Amino acid sequence: MNSTTKYAYKSLKFNDLDGNELTFRLKAVTEGYYLYFNCQHLMVELGSEARCFFDYLCERMKSDTNEVIIDSKFKQEFIVQINRITSTKVNPSINSLNKYVSQFKDLGLIIPTTNTRRGYYSVNPKYAYKGTKKDRLILMGNMIKDRIRNKESLRALIDKPEQELGINYDGIGIK
């Protein structure tokens, strides 16, 4: 698996206990994602292995659409990654990963894309996003409009039932 992680470096100078000046080169990852406060009630439902897999989804999702393809190749890459970083102490099975995907869907952490292909999901931007706060709101609005246009549930994207918003899927006007 190719690493595309970007890093920043900072030289730090400090004195040790004997007064000798030391230089240290700090290396830090420069990319990440926002995890919003309104998902703690969902995160508490996840075990540590499932949470690690969710974080991996977020690391690998597209930064503009939150889309990720969760297929057998993706799952195998996760297994290789988690085995490498834990020295094989954690070795999830494909069956476990399949259960986590189902759990993420049930909790609304991931949403099948309007693309009907199996394995295509968006990490719900209501809970996690890689881009700017402004772009997150635009994406959420576009996802809601697309789901309404395709007469799909908004359950994971909004806090109220569609009917409370006046959405009946029999002809609505979306601006």
Accessible surface in RSA format (square Angstrom, percent):
REM  Atomic radii and reference values for relative SASA: ProtOr
REM  Chains: A
REM  Algorithm: Lee & Richards
REM  Probe-radius: 1.40
REM  Slices: 20
REM RES _ NUM      All-atoms   Total-Side   Main-Chain    Non-polar    All polar
REM                ABS   REL    ABS   REL    ABS   REL    ABS   REL    ABS   REL
RES MET A   1   127.40  66.0  42.00  27.8  85.40 203.3  53.26  45.3  74.14  98.2
RES ASN A   2   138.52  95.5 117.02 113.1  21.50  51.8  26.72  64.3 111.80 108.1
RES SER A   3    95.65  80.8  58.13  77.6  37.52  86.4  51.90 110.5  43.75  61.3
RES THR A   4   109.25  77.7  95.59  96.9  13.66  32.6  71.31  95.8  37.94  57.4
RES THR A   5    54.92  39.1  38.21  38.7  16.71  39.8   8.57  11.5  46.35  70.1
RES LYS A   6   130.97  63.9 126.71  77.7   4.27  10.2  90.96  81.9  40.01  42.6
RES TYR A   7    91.19  42.6  64.28  36.6  26.91  70.0  33.10  24.9  58.09  71.6
RES ALA A   8    48.60  44.7  41.83  64.6   6.76  15.4  47.72  67.2   0.88   2.3
RES TYR A   9   107.83  50.3  74.84  42.6  33.00  85.9  51.14  38.4  56.69  69.9
RES LYS A  10   126.47  61.7 122.83  75.4   3.64   8.7  72.54  65.3  53.93  57.4
RES SER A  11    74.52  63.0  53.96  72.0  20.56  47.4  27.32  58.2  47.20  66.1
RES LEU A  12    67.20  37.4  65.30  46.7   1.90   4.8  67.20  47.2   0.00   0.0
RES LYS A  13   144.88  70.7 112.61  69.1  32.27  76.8  60.94  54.9  83.94  89.4
RES PHE A  14   100.45  50.3  90.60  56.1   9.85  25.6 100.45  60.9   0.00   0.0
RES ASN A  15   100.36  69.2  75.00  72.5  25.36  61.1  13.72  33.0  86.64  83.7
RES ASP A  16    47.27  33.1  33.54  33.4  13.72  32.5  23.87  56.2  23.40  23.3
RES LEU A  17   190.28 106.0 154.93 110.8  35.35  88.9 158.64 111.4  31.65  85.2
RES ASP A  18   125.76  88.1  91.25  90.8  34.51  81.6  24.45  57.5 101.31 101.0
RES GLY A  19    52.59  64.8   0.00   N/A  52.59  64.8  28.80  79.0  23.79  53.3
RES ASN A  20    82.89  57.2  78.07  75.4   4.82  11.6  19.48  46.9  63.41  61.3
RES GLU A  21   118.50  68.0  90.23  68.3  28.27  67.3  25.60  49.5  92.90  75.9
RES LEU A  22    75.19  41.9  72.55  51.9   2.64   6.6  75.19  52.8   0.00   0.0
RES THR A  23    86.86  61.8  53.60  54.3  33.27  79.3  38.35  51.5  48.51  73.3
RES PHE A  24   102.20  51.1  99.39  61.6   2.80   7.3 102.20  62.0   0.00   0.0
RES ARG A  25   156.46  65.7 138.38  70.5  18.08  43.0  52.87  72.3 103.58  62.8
RES LEU A  26    74.76  41.6  74.28  53.1   0.48   1.2  74.28  52.2   0.48   1.3
RES LYS A  27   114.56  55.9  90.40  55.5  24.16  57.5  42.11  37.9  72.44  77.2
RES ALA A  28    47.42  43.6  41.71  64.4   5.71  13.0  47.41  66.8   0.00   0.0
RES VAL A  29    82.88  54.5  57.17  51.8  25.71  61.9  57.17  49.7  25.71  69.7
RES THR A  30    79.81  56.8  40.84  41.4  38.97  92.9  42.83  57.5  36.98  55.9
RES GLU A  31    79.48  45.6  58.59  44.3  20.89  49.7  37.45  72.4  42.04  34.3
RES GLY A  32    47.87  59.0   0.00   N/A  47.87  59.0  33.42  91.7  14.45  32.4
RES TYR A  33    55.56  25.9  25.51  14.5  30.05  78.2  23.74  17.8  31.82  39.2
RES TYR A  34   105.96  49.5 103.22  58.7   2.75   7.1  62.77  47.2  43.19  53.2
RES LEU A  35    65.90  36.7  40.63  29.1  25.27  63.5  40.63  28.5  25.27  68.0
RES TYR A  36    40.43  18.9  36.98  21.0   3.44   9.0  38.91  29.2   1.52   1.9
RES PHE A  37   182.69  91.4 168.83 104.6  13.86  36.1 170.49 103.4  12.19  34.9
RES ASN A  38    66.12  45.6  51.21  49.5  14.91  35.9  47.68 114.8  18.44  17.8
RES CYS A  39     1.10   0.8   1.10   1.2   0.00   0.0   0.00   0.0   1.10   1.2
RES GLN A  40   126.95  71.0 122.76  89.7   4.19  10.0  40.44  86.1  86.52  65.6
RES HIS A  41   113.05  61.8  99.27  69.0  13.78  35.2  80.27  82.7  32.77  38.1
RES LEU A  42    15.30   8.5  15.30  10.9   0.00   0.0  15.30  10.7   0.00   0.0
RES MET A  43    21.01  10.9  14.18   9.4   6.83  16.3  14.29  12.1   6.72   8.9
RES VAL A  44   120.12  79.0  90.54  82.0  29.58  71.3  99.12  86.1  21.00  57.0
RES GLU A  45   102.40  58.8  80.22  60.7  22.19  52.8  11.33  21.9  91.07  74.4
RES LEU A  46    17.97  10.0   0.00   0.0  17.97  45.2   0.93   0.7  17.04  45.8
RES GLY A  47    46.11  56.9   0.00   N/A  46.11  56.9  38.40 105.4   7.71  17.3
RES SER A  48   103.20  87.2  81.90 109.3  21.30  49.1  55.14 117.4  48.07  67.3
RES GLU A  49    47.28  27.1  41.71  31.6   5.57  13.3  21.35  41.3  25.93  21.2
RES ALA A  50     2.27   2.1   1.81   2.8   0.46   1.0   1.81   2.6   0.46   1.2
RES ARG A  51    71.85  30.2  71.85  36.6   0.00   0.0  26.90  36.8  44.94  27.2
RES CYS A  52    43.72  33.1  38.82  43.3   4.90  11.5  16.32  41.4  27.40  29.5
RES PHE A  53     0.00   0.0   0.00   0.0   0.00   0.0   0.00   0.0   0.00   0.0
RES PHE A  54     0.03   0.0   0.03   0.0   0.00   0.0   0.03   0.0   0.00   0.0
RES ASP A  55    39.26  27.5  39.26  39.1   0.00   0.0  14.23  33.5  25.04  25.0
RES TYR A  56    11.84   5.5  10.31   5.9   1.53   4.0  11.33   8.5   0.51   0.6
RES LEU A  57     0.00   0.0   0.00   0.0   0.00   0.0   0.00   0.0   0.00   0.0
RES CYS A  58     0.00   0.0   0.00   0.0   0.00   0.0   0.00   0.0   0.00   0.0
RES GLU A  59   105.19  60.4  89.87  68.0  15.32  36.5  30.95  59.9  74.24  60.6
RES ARG A  60    96.50  40.5  71.71  36.6  24.80  59.0  28.31  38.7  68.20  41.3
RES MET A  61     2.58   1.3   0.00   0.0   2.58   6.2   0.00   0.0   2.58   3.4
RES LYS A  62   121.59  59.3 114.13  70.0   7.46  17.8  73.32  66.0  48.27  51.4
RES SER A  63    65.68  55.5  57.97  77.4   7.70  17.7  22.99  49.0  42.68  59.8
RES ASP A  64    96.89  67.9  84.67  84.3  12.21  28.9  41.28  97.2  55.61  55.5
RES THR A  65    39.29  27.9  38.33  38.9   0.96   2.3  38.33  51.5   0.96   1.5
RES ASN A  66     0.00   0.0   0.00   0.0   0.00   0.0   0.00   0.0   0.00   0.0
RES GLU A  67    63.61  36.5  61.81  46.8   1.80   4.3   9.55  18.5  54.06  44.1
RES VAL A  68    10.24   6.7   3.63   3.3   6.60  15.9   9.43   8.2   0.81   2.2
RES ILE A  69    78.82  44.9  72.07  53.7   6.75  16.3  72.07  51.9   6.75  18.3
RES ILE A  70     7.18   4.1   0.47   0.4   6.71  16.2   0.47   0.3   6.71  18.2
RES ASP A  71    62.21  43.6  56.29  56.0   5.92  14.0  29.83  70.2  32.38  32.3
RES SER A  72    85.23  72.0  77.68 103.7   7.55  17.4  44.96  95.8  40.27  56.4
RES LYS A  73   143.22  69.9 136.10  83.5   7.12  17.0  86.79  78.1  56.43  60.1
RES PHE A  74    10.05   5.0   8.74   5.4   1.31   3.4   9.76   5.9   0.29   0.8
RES LYS A  75    27.19  13.3  27.19  16.7   0.00   0.0   0.58   0.5  26.61  28.3
RES GLN A  76    88.98  49.8  88.98  65.0   0.00   0.0  42.59  90.7  46.39  35.2
RES GLU A  77    32.30  18.5  30.40  23.0   1.90   4.5  15.64  30.3  16.65  13.6
RES PHE A  78     2.08   1.0   2.08   1.3   0.00   0.0   2.08   1.3   0.00   0.0
RES ILE A  79    16.77   9.5  16.77  12.5   0.00   0.0  16.77  12.1   0.00   0.0
RES VAL A  80    81.82  53.8  78.40  71.0   3.42   8.2  80.68  70.1   1.14   3.1
RES GLN A  81    37.56  21.0  36.93  27.0   0.64   1.5   4.33   9.2  33.23  25.2
RES ILE A  82     8.01   4.6   8.01   6.0   0.00   0.0   8.01   5.8   0.00   0.0
RES ASN A  83    25.96  17.9  24.94  24.1   1.02   2.5  12.51  30.1  13.45  13.0
RES ARG A  84   160.87  67.5 135.79  69.2  25.08  59.7  73.80 100.9  87.07  52.8
RES ILE A  85    95.58  54.4  59.90  44.6  35.69  86.0  66.11  47.6  29.47  80.0
RES THR A  86    31.10  22.1  22.29  22.6   8.82  21.0  30.40  40.8   0.71   1.1
RES SER A  87    83.21  70.3  63.14  84.3  20.07  46.2  35.28  75.1  47.93  67.1
RES THR A  88    97.22  69.1  81.81  82.9  15.41  36.7  56.75  76.2  40.48  61.2
RES LYS A  89   179.22  87.4 141.65  86.9  37.58  89.5  94.25  84.8  84.98  90.5
RES VAL A  90    50.94  33.5  47.76  43.2   3.19   7.7  50.94  44.3   0.00   0.0
RES ASN A  91   104.07  71.8  77.10  74.5  26.97  64.9  14.85  35.7  89.22  86.2
RES PRO A  92     6.43   4.7   0.00   0.0   6.43  23.4   3.23   2.7   3.20  19.9
RES SER A  93    56.15  47.4  47.03  62.8   9.12  21.0  47.37 100.9   8.78  12.3
RES ILE A  94    66.07  37.6  62.84  46.8   3.23   7.8  62.84  45.3   3.23   8.8
RES ASN A  95   103.45  71.3 100.86  97.5   2.59   6.2  15.45  37.2  88.00  85.1
RES SER A  96    30.79  26.0  29.52  39.4   1.27   2.9   2.47   5.3  28.32  39.7
RES LEU A  97     0.00   0.0   0.00   0.0   0.00   0.0   0.00   0.0   0.00   0.0
RES ASN A  98    58.50  40.3  53.76  52.0   4.74  11.4  25.82  62.1  32.68  31.6
RES LYS A  99   145.65  71.1 138.91  85.2   6.74  16.0  86.78  78.1  58.86  62.7
RES TYR A 100    36.95  17.2  36.95  21.0   0.00   0.0  21.84  16.4  15.11  18.6
RES VAL A 101    11.50   7.6  11.50  10.4   0.00   0.0  11.50  10.0   0.00   0.0
RES SER A 102    53.90  45.5  53.58  71.5   0.32   0.7  25.52  54.3  28.38  39.8
RES GLN A 103    55.73  31.2  51.46  37.6   4.27  10.2  24.47  52.1  31.26  23.7
RES PHE A 104     0.00   0.0   0.00   0.0   0.00   0.0   0.00   0.0   0.00   0.0
RES LYS A 105    73.10  35.7  67.38  41.3   5.72  13.6  24.03  21.6  49.07  52.3
RES ASP A 106   107.20  75.1  88.74  88.3  18.46  43.7  27.90  65.7  79.30  79.1
RES LEU A 107    38.04  21.2  29.24  20.9   8.80  22.1  31.67  22.2   6.37  17.1
RES GLY A 108     1.27   1.6   0.00   N/A   1.27   1.6   1.27   3.5   0.00   0.0
RES LEU A 109     0.06   0.0   0.00   0.0   0.06   0.1   0.00   0.0   0.06   0.2
RES ILE A 110     1.92   1.1   0.00   0.0   1.92   4.6   0.00   0.0   1.92   5.2
RES ILE A 111     7.95   4.5   7.38   5.5   0.57   1.4   7.90   5.7   0.05   0.1
RES PRO A 112    64.57  47.1  64.14  58.5   0.42   1.5  64.14  53.0   0.42   2.6
RES THR A 113    20.34  14.5   8.16   8.3  12.17  29.0  13.03  17.5   7.30  11.0
RES THR A 114    50.44  35.9  33.24  33.7  17.20  41.0   7.15   9.6  43.30  65.5
RES ASN A 115    65.53  45.2  49.69  48.0  15.83  38.1  29.28  70.5  36.25  35.0
RES THR A 116   137.40  97.7 102.41 103.8  34.99  83.4  80.30 107.9  57.10  86.3
RES ARG A 117   150.20  63.1 138.53  70.6  11.67  27.8  48.88  66.8 101.32  61.4
RES ARG A 118   231.81  97.3 202.30 103.1  29.52  70.3  84.71 115.8 147.11  89.2
RES GLY A 119     9.48  11.7   0.00   N/A   9.48  11.7   6.08  16.7   3.40   7.6
RES TYR A 120    47.50  22.2  44.94  25.6   2.55   6.6  31.53  23.7  15.97  19.7
RES TYR A 121    20.06   9.4  19.71  11.2   0.35   0.9   3.48   2.6  16.58  20.4
RES SER A 122     5.88   5.0   5.88   7.8   0.00   0.0   0.33   0.7   5.55   7.8
RES VAL A 123     0.06   0.0   0.06   0.1   0.00   0.0   0.06   0.0   0.00   0.0
RES ASN A 124     0.00   0.0   0.00   0.0   0.00   0.0   0.00   0.0   0.00   0.0
RES PRO A 125     0.00   0.0   0.00   0.0   0.00   0.0   0.00   0.0   0.00   0.0
RES LYS A 126    20.41  10.0  20.41  12.5   0.00   0.0  12.53  11.3   7.88   8.4
RES TYR A 127    13.35   6.2  13.35   7.6   0.00   0.0   0.48   0.4  12.86  15.9
RES ALA A 128     0.00   0.0   0.00   0.0   0.00   0.0   0.00   0.0   0.00   0.0
RES TYR A 129     3.09   1.4   3.09   1.8   0.00   0.0   0.00   0.0   3.09   3.8
RES LYS A 130    52.43  25.6  32.71  20.1  19.71  46.9  12.07  10.9  40.35  43.0
RES GLY A 131    19.54  24.1   0.00   N/A  19.54  24.1  18.35  50.4   1.19   2.7
RES THR A 132    80.11  57.0  74.55  75.6   5.56  13.2  77.79 104.5   2.32   3.5
RES LYS A 133   129.62  63.2 126.46  77.6   3.15   7.5  69.72  62.8  59.90  63.8
RES LYS A 134   152.07  74.2 144.62  88.7   7.45  17.7  91.90  82.7  60.17  64.1
RES ASP A 135    64.92  45.5  62.92  62.6   2.00   4.7  10.79  25.4  54.14  54.0
RES ARG A 136    32.44  13.6  32.44  16.5   0.00   0.0   0.00   0.0  32.44  19.7
RES LEU A 137   114.70  63.9 105.95  75.8   8.75  22.0 106.40  74.7   8.30  22.3
RES ILE A 138    90.76  51.6  83.16  62.0   7.60  18.3  89.81  64.7   0.95   2.6
RES LEU A 139    21.72  12.1  19.96  14.3   1.76   4.4  21.59  15.2   0.12   0.3
RES MET A 140    28.23  14.6  28.23  18.7   0.00   0.0  28.23  24.0   0.00   0.0
RES GLY A 141    28.60  35.3   0.00   N/A  28.60  35.3  27.18  74.6   1.42   3.2
RES ASN A 142    71.20  49.1  69.77  67.4   1.43   3.4  16.16  38.9  55.05  53.2
RES MET A 143    23.09  12.0  21.11  14.0   1.97   4.7  22.85  19.4   0.24   0.3
RES ILE A 144    40.16  22.9  40.16  29.9   0.00   0.0  40.16  28.9   0.00   0.0
RES LYS A 145    71.36  34.8  70.07  43.0   1.29   3.1  30.57  27.5  40.79  43.4
RES ASP A 146    54.77  38.4  53.99  53.7   0.77   1.8   6.92  16.3  47.85  47.7
RES ARG A 147    22.83   9.6  22.83  11.6   0.00   0.0   1.11   1.5  21.72  13.2
RES ILE A 148    11.13   6.3   7.27   5.4   3.85   9.3   7.27   5.2   3.85  10.5
RES ARG A 149   161.11  67.6 132.12  67.4  28.99  69.0  75.32 102.9  85.80  52.0
RES ASN A 150    78.68  54.3  55.73  53.9  22.95  55.3  13.22  31.8  65.45  63.3
RES LYS A 151   136.80  66.7 112.35  68.9  24.46  58.2  65.65  59.1  71.15  75.8
RES GLU A 152    50.23  28.8  45.71  34.6   4.51  10.7  27.42  53.0  22.81  18.6
RES SER A 153    64.26  54.3  50.25  67.1  14.01  32.3  46.22  98.4  18.04  25.3
RES LEU A 154     0.80   0.4   0.29   0.2   0.51   1.3   0.80   0.6   0.00   0.0
RES ARG A 155   141.57  59.4 124.40  63.4  17.16  40.9  72.73  99.4  68.84  41.7
RES ALA A 156    14.83  13.6   7.84  12.1   6.99  15.9  11.93  16.8   2.90   7.7
RES LEU A 157     6.38   3.6   1.07   0.8   5.30  13.3   1.07   0.8   5.30  14.3
RES ILE A 158    29.79  16.9  19.78  14.7  10.01  24.1  23.75  17.1   6.04  16.4
RES ASP A 159   126.90  88.9  86.43  86.0  40.46  95.7  38.81  91.3  88.09  87.9
RES LYS A 160   113.61  55.4 106.57  65.4   7.04  16.8  56.66  51.0  56.95  60.7
RES PRO A 161    71.05  51.8  62.32  56.8   8.73  31.7  70.51  58.2   0.54   3.3
RES GLU A 162    21.74  12.5  21.74  16.4   0.00   0.0   2.52   4.9  19.22  15.7
RES GLN A 163   136.52  76.3 118.13  86.3  18.38  43.8  61.10 130.1  75.41  57.2
RES GLU A 164   120.93  69.4  83.29  63.0  37.64  89.6  40.78  78.9  80.15  65.4
RES LEU A 165    89.86  50.0  57.59  41.2  32.27  81.1  63.33  44.5  26.54  71.4
RES GLY A 166    55.93  69.0   0.00   N/A  55.93  69.0  36.48 100.1  19.45  43.6
RES ILE A 167    16.25   9.2  13.58  10.1   2.67   6.4  13.64   9.8   2.60   7.1
RES ASN A 168    92.29  63.6  74.15  71.7  18.13  43.7  33.47  80.5  58.82  56.9
RES TYR A 169    46.69  21.8  43.02  24.5   3.67   9.6  45.92  34.5   0.77   0.9
RES ASP A 170   125.78  88.1  89.27  88.9  36.51  86.3  31.88  75.0  93.90  93.6
RES GLY A 171    66.72  82.3   0.00   N/A  66.72  82.3  38.67 106.1  28.05  62.8
RES ILE A 172    57.09  32.5  22.02  16.4  35.07  84.5  30.17  21.7  26.92  73.1
RES GLY A 173    75.63  93.3   0.00   N/A  75.63  93.3  39.52 108.5  36.10  80.9
RES ILE A 174    78.53  44.7  44.24  33.0  34.29  82.7  46.49  33.5  32.05  87.0
RES LYS A 175   216.23 105.5 175.14 107.5  41.09  97.8 149.79 134.8  66.44  70.8
END  Absolute sums over single chains surface
CHAIN  1 A    11594.9       9334.2       2260.7       6214.7       5380.1
END  Absolute sums over all chains
TOTAL         11594.9       9334.2       2260.7       6214.7       5380.1
